C-alpha cells in the first residue's frame, strides 16, 4: 500500500490528535469571544432567576446636562418634531428631567456660570455607548456631558421592570 502514496508522509496518531486538539481549542475560543455579549446576558438572567438577586453593574444611570428643558425633552422623547429619541428607541427605561441646576465649569480657559437642566437616564449598561453616541449627535453643546454610573444594588422588581422596558440586543 505504501507504493500508492509515495509523496505523502504518514502522520503519527499523536500528531493527528495534537492538531485536532489545537483546532478544537481555537474554534472554541473564537466562538466564545464572538458570542460573549449573548452569553453574558444569558448568565445574568440565569443568575438573577436562580438566586433571586441582582447582578451589580447590569444597569446604569447616566447624567446629561442640557442648556434648557426643550433640549432635554428633545433628547428624551422628541427630536426635530419626530419620535426618534431615547425613549422611542427603547434605549432608556426612565428619564428624569430636573429643573434648573447651577453649573460652574472651565471652558476654553475661563470659568463659566450657567443654569442647566439635569437628566437622569436609567438604562442597561450594555446600551451606554449607543446612548452616548445618540446624545452626541443631537445635543446642542459642542462637548455634551454624558457620565455613567453603574447601579450596584436596588429594588429587584424595579430592575426587572428596567429589563422589560429596555430590551437587550
Secondary structure as UniProt FT lines:
FT   HELIX           2..5
FT   HELIX           13..34
FT   HELIX           36..51
FT   TURN            56..57
FT   STRAND          59..66
FT   HELIX           69..76
FT   TURN            80..81
FT   TURN            86..90
FT   STRAND          94..107
FT   TURN            108..109
FT   STRAND          110..124
FT   HELIX           125..127
FT   HELIX           128..138
FT   STRAND          146..150
FT   HELIX           156..165
//
